[in-house]
């Protein structure tokens, strides 16, 4: 493989998703400010942060294809970040109960040597069951999803919160849209299937 792959994320979830490609990769934690700019639309925010994360690799690597990704939950035009504690998680999940939330996942592939980037945003909709406060509290205690946008882990017990999922790629909900990533990598002359040893 002529291009080393680099994942601009320390998330164990994103790392395990990328392992599905069966290709070697390095990963690092990009240290960037993830605050939204004034009046920045959610789509623009995740695009910008995905690219910023990918470009942060230049501090550590001289070459490679860098994968940057960022995700926000959007409900009633409001960006919802990570809850960070149980109280906020309960508030978020109470809002979502019986409603549909859109998750926007930004994806950027950046070639360090050519300085070329390709960036896109993958939407995914999650419709929540009508949940009781007791169910929400029990879920928070069981999984403690305080570092997850939207206050749940869809790859775990969080799946029980949902009525319906709709989108092109369920991996995007966990944080890395692999179908689109595979397509983007071919634009950088890296075909995942042809590079299996």
KAGITA-V539118 format. One record per residue. N is the residue number from 1. SS is DSSP state (H for helix, E for strand, C for the rest). Layout:
# KAGITA-V539118
n=N ss=SS
n=N ss=SS
This chain:
# KAGITA-V539118
n=1 ss=C
n=2 ss=C
n=3 ss=C
n=4 ss=C
n=5 ss=E
n=6 ss=E
n=7 ss=E
n=8 ss=C
n=9 ss=C
n=10 ss=C
n=11 ss=C
n=12 ss=H
n=13 ss=H
n=14 ss=H
n=15 ss=H
n=16 ss=H
n=17 ss=H
n=18 ss=H
n=19 ss=H
n=20 ss=H
n=21 ss=H
n=22 ss=C
n=23 ss=C
n=24 ss=C
n=25 ss=E
n=26 ss=E
n=27 ss=E
n=28 ss=C
n=29 ss=C
n=30 ss=C
n=31 ss=C
n=32 ss=C
n=33 ss=C
n=34 ss=C
n=35 ss=C
n=36 ss=C
n=37 ss=C
n=38 ss=C
n=39 ss=C
n=40 ss=C
n=41 ss=C
n=42 ss=H
n=43 ss=H
n=44 ss=H
n=45 ss=H
n=46 ss=H
n=47 ss=H
n=48 ss=H
n=49 ss=H
n=50 ss=H
n=51 ss=H
n=52 ss=H
n=53 ss=H
n=54 ss=H
n=55 ss=H
n=56 ss=H
n=57 ss=H
n=58 ss=H
n=59 ss=H
n=60 ss=C
n=61 ss=C
n=62 ss=C
n=63 ss=C
n=64 ss=C
n=65 ss=E
n=66 ss=E
n=67 ss=E
n=68 ss=E
n=69 ss=E
n=70 ss=E
n=71 ss=E
n=72 ss=E
n=73 ss=E
n=74 ss=E
n=75 ss=E
n=76 ss=C
n=77 ss=C
n=78 ss=E
n=79 ss=E
n=80 ss=E
n=81 ss=C
n=82 ss=E
n=83 ss=C
n=84 ss=C
n=85 ss=C
n=86 ss=H
n=87 ss=H
n=88 ss=H
n=89 ss=H
n=90 ss=H
n=91 ss=H
n=92 ss=H
n=93 ss=H
n=94 ss=H
n=95 ss=H
n=96 ss=H
n=97 ss=C
n=98 ss=C
n=99 ss=C
n=100 ss=E
n=101 ss=E
n=102 ss=E
n=103 ss=E
n=104 ss=E
n=105 ss=E
n=106 ss=E
n=107 ss=E
n=108 ss=E
n=109 ss=E
n=110 ss=E
n=111 ss=E
n=112 ss=C
n=113 ss=C
n=114 ss=C
n=115 ss=C
n=116 ss=E
n=117 ss=E
n=118 ss=E
n=119 ss=E
n=120 ss=E
n=121 ss=E
n=122 ss=E
n=123 ss=E
n=124 ss=E
n=125 ss=E
n=126 ss=E
n=127 ss=E
n=128 ss=E
n=129 ss=C
n=130 ss=C
n=131 ss=C
n=132 ss=C
n=133 ss=H
n=134 ss=H
n=135 ss=H
n=136 ss=H
n=137 ss=H
n=138 ss=H
n=139 ss=H
n=140 ss=H
n=141 ss=H
n=142 ss=H
n=143 ss=H
n=144 ss=C
n=145 ss=C
n=146 ss=C
n=147 ss=C
n=148 ss=C
n=149 ss=E
n=150 ss=C
n=151 ss=C
n=152 ss=C
n=153 ss=C
n=154 ss=C
n=155 ss=C
n=156 ss=C
n=157 ss=H
n=158 ss=H
n=159 ss=H
n=160 ss=H
n=161 ss=H
n=162 ss=E
n=163 ss=E
n=164 ss=E
n=165 ss=E
n=166 ss=E
n=167 ss=E
n=168 ss=C
n=169 ss=C
n=170 ss=H
n=171 ss=H
n=172 ss=H
n=173 ss=H
n=174 ss=H
n=175 ss=C
n=176 ss=C
n=177 ss=C
n=178 ss=H
n=179 ss=H
n=180 ss=H
n=181 ss=H
n=182 ss=H
n=183 ss=H
n=184 ss=H
n=185 ss=H
n=186 ss=H
n=187 ss=C
n=188 ss=C
n=189 ss=C
n=190 ss=C
n=191 ss=C
n=192 ss=C
n=193 ss=H
n=194 ss=H
n=195 ss=H
n=196 ss=C
n=197 ss=C
